[in-house]
Amino acid sequence: MTATEFLGARLSQPVMEMVEQTAKEENTNKTEALKELIILGRKQLLLAKYLEMYRQDKCSLGKAAKVVGITL
């Protein structure tokens, strides 16, 4: 089992509504929905960053895919 750590955060009402809607759609609790949204958001940020680096010839497509965690 992976160790966990508590993180308190204040979220705006629109963000809370997003978390609650995701939890409802995925039939899970708000904690799990928030974790999933964080993971997906991080992957999206990495994808945008490494695609731009690839476009500028600063990294290979393989490296970009590896860092983002996707297969080609």
Phi, psi and chi 1 to 4 in degrees:
 res  aa     phi    psi   chi1   chi2   chi3   chi4
   1 MET       -  138.4 -176.5  171.7  176.6      -
   2 THR   -76.9  136.9  -55.7      -      -      -
   3 ALA   -67.1  146.1      -      -      -      -
   4 THR  -121.0  160.8   61.0      -      -      -
   5 GLU  -137.9  142.3 -169.8  172.6  -35.4      -
   6 PHE   -81.2  137.8  176.8   79.2      -      -
   7 LEU  -136.1  116.4  171.3   67.5      -      -
   8 GLY   -89.9  140.5      -      -      -      -
   9 ALA  -150.3  144.9      -      -      -      -
  10 ARG   -95.0  128.7  -64.3 -167.4 -177.4  -82.4
  11 LEU  -119.0  140.7  -56.3  174.8      -      -
  12 SER   -67.9  162.5   65.9      -      -      -
  13 GLN   -58.9  -43.1 -171.8   60.1   36.1      -
  14 PRO   -62.1  -36.6  -23.7   33.0      -      -
  15 VAL   -69.0  -42.1  173.4      -      -      -
  16 MET   -60.4  -40.9  -82.5  -56.9  -58.4      -
  17 GLU   -63.5  -37.3  -70.7  171.0    2.9      -
  18 MET   -63.1  -44.2 -177.4 -171.4  -39.4      -
  19 VAL   -63.8  -46.7  171.6      -      -      -
  20 GLU   -63.0  -41.6  -69.4  167.2   -6.9      -
  21 GLN   -65.9  -41.1 -174.7   63.9   32.9      -
  22 THR   -62.8  -44.0  -58.9      -      -      -
  23 ALA   -59.6  -43.3      -      -      -      -
  24 LYS   -64.9  -46.8 -175.8  177.1  177.8 -179.2
  25 GLU   -64.6  -35.6  -69.8  169.6   -1.9      -
  26 GLU   -94.3    2.9  -61.0  -59.6  -41.9      -
  27 ASN    53.6   52.5 -164.6   30.0      -      -
  28 THR  -141.3 -175.9 -169.9      -      -      -
  29 ASN   -92.3  170.7   59.5   50.2      -      -
  30 LYS   -65.1  -34.5  -70.2 -172.9  -80.9 -172.5
  31 THR   -62.6  -48.4  -61.3      -      -      -
  32 GLU   -66.0  -37.9  -67.0  -57.5  -44.5      -
  33 ALA   -63.8  -43.0      -      -      -      -
  34 LEU   -64.2  -42.7 -176.9   56.6      -      -
  35 LYS   -58.2  -45.9  -72.2  177.8 -169.9  177.7
  36 GLU   -64.1  -41.6 -173.5   65.5   22.2      -
  37 LEU   -64.5  -38.4  -71.1  167.5      -      -
  38 ILE   -64.5  -46.5  -69.7  169.2      -      -
  39 ILE   -62.2  -46.8  -68.9  166.2      -      -
  40 LEU   -64.2  -39.1  -70.4  171.7      -      -
  41 GLY   -64.0  -42.3      -      -      -      -
  42 ARG   -62.7  -43.7  174.4   68.2  176.2  155.3
  43 LYS   -61.6  -40.3  -75.2 -175.8  177.9 -176.1
  44 GLN   -64.8  -42.0 -175.0   66.7   32.2      -
  45 LEU   -63.0  -44.9  -74.0  171.4      -      -
  46 LEU   -62.9  -41.6  -74.2  172.6      -      -
  47 LEU   -59.7  -48.3 -178.7   60.3      -      -
  48 ALA   -61.7  -43.6      -      -      -      -
  49 LYS   -63.2  -49.4  175.9 -177.5  176.4  179.0
  50 TYR   -76.2  -27.3  -81.5   88.1      -      -
  51 LEU   -65.5  -39.9  -79.4  176.9      -      -
  52 GLU   -66.5  -40.9 -175.3   57.8   32.1      -
  53 MET   -62.4  -39.9  -71.6  174.1   65.5      -
  54 TYR   -63.6  -43.9  173.4   71.8      -      -
  55 ARG   -60.1  -32.4  -74.1 -175.7 -168.9  117.9
  56 GLN   -90.9   10.2  -63.2  172.7   -0.4      -
  57 ASP    57.6   35.0  -70.8  -34.3      -      -
  58 LYS   -98.1   -8.6  -67.5 -176.9  178.8  178.8
  59 CYS  -157.8  161.6   74.8      -      -      -
  60 SER   -82.9  162.7   68.3      -      -      -
  61 LEU   -64.6  -37.6 -169.3   56.9      -      -
  62 GLY   -61.9  -43.2      -      -      -      -
  63 LYS   -65.1  -42.7  175.7  168.4  173.6   73.2
  64 ALA   -59.7  -45.8      -      -      -      -
  65 ALA   -63.7  -41.8      -      -      -      -
  66 LYS   -62.8  -46.8 -176.9  176.5 -179.4 -179.6
  67 VAL   -63.5  -40.4  170.7      -      -      -
  68 VAL   -74.9  -26.1  174.3      -      -      -
  69 GLY    89.5   32.9      -      -      -      -
  70 ILE  -122.5  161.1   58.2  175.5      -      -
  71 THR  -104.0  153.8   57.7      -      -      -
  72 LEU   -93.1      -  -61.8  176.9      -      -
